[in-house]
């Protein structure tokens, strides 16, 4: 019987001969990335815009690895809990608009930092933490999701091995540094040994938060609500003045899918908004701009609708149409942060995250690294205006545009202005943000003028140039 042939030595020998470039390339070529590894998707991957650069990079990596827009938005959300903990955290929550061409229309996912049953005895009442469950629910909204643990991995790496201090976080620390650094645990991770804040560009780590993220990645999100992490969180919140959270109260804190507030746009497109006061206000502002009102009149209209909605003024659609609303007035509103993502298949997510106050309740839960969100409706704590929207073409099931905004009372117009500029005036994303978002607001948008998945031509994303964010994607 003839001996088996050994091809590898022959191939290696051939690679050493002149003119055998093909064999040499076969031997030396690095392995191609597989699904779940950055670089798996070649060419057009979609795009992302976020208020903080490292979070945008985490989202882009998920898109490049084959993740959906929902996966990428979840990765950005987890990353922001590390890179911008002043505005996003596991102790807080958020709200997202989500779309995929298989959907009849975009849906709204709400996971707001929860109100408490009782805050007696608390000097810094903590909100019920919805962020982890909300981001998990987000990944289930678009088919084809990557394993959930992949969305946590970038944040875990940032927290454990360090991430540069961003301009956004440095500015937030500077705004409240005195009272913020009174908490020794926050001071230990966000300040140098001399008590000064880390300067922009210097790396910092959050070891305890890295441990909590590891638990979420390896054990599962449920552990924060009915497992070992839940017990540590409940005990820690009580120890630092956040009040007593009941185990059943924490277990019952769940995200929810809601029907969006929808209005007609131009050319057969429609726009869906979060069914919250900020989303309804953005819809009213967009409708005012489309009717020919100037930016100031549209902003006043948005504020009037937001005020009425916050005071329980009735059905959202009726508020948008009512002409008899009095001028709006809102108290000081807390900070938030936003991200928009679209993938190569026409999926999109537009999210806003918040702690209901800058750095939430201002205290880290011992043993977890998690900053408590501030309980809404207690004292002067008001929830922010959560403004986000997605435009799509129902007749062709195509994604057109996603927008999300922050900036207190101006947040709704940070969504309405760029939507109007792109859909009605055909402005490119950068110009739509630069010229049509209010000066005090920060808008993040993504747009595909020829609709995805029909054509990626002209697709792009834009981060507000007045902020410290970043837009990433594939140039067309």
Secondary structure, 3 states (H helix, E strand, C coil): CCCCCCHHHHHHHHHCCCCCHHHHHHHHCCCCCCCCCCCCCCCCCEEEEECCHHHHHHHHHHHHCCCCHHHHHHHHHHHHHHHCCCCCCCECEEEEEEECCCCCCCEEEEECCECCCCCCCCCCCECECCHHHHHHHHHCCCCCCCCCHHHHHHHHHHHHHCEECCHHHHHHHHHHHHHHCCCHHHHHHHECCCCCECCCCCEECCHHHHHHHHHHHHCCCCHHHHCHHHHHHHHHHHHCCCCCCCHHHHHCCCCEEEECEEEECCCCEEEEECCCHHHHHHHHHHHHHHCCCCHHHHHHHHHHHHHHHHCCCCCHHHHHHCCCCCCCCCCCCCCEEEEEEEECCCCEEEEEEECCCCCCCCCEECCCCEEECECCCCCCCCCCCCEEEEEEECCCCEEEEEEEEECHHHHHHHHHHHHHHHHCCCCCHHHHHHHHCCCCCEEEEEEEEEEECCCCCCCEEEECCCCCCEEEECCC
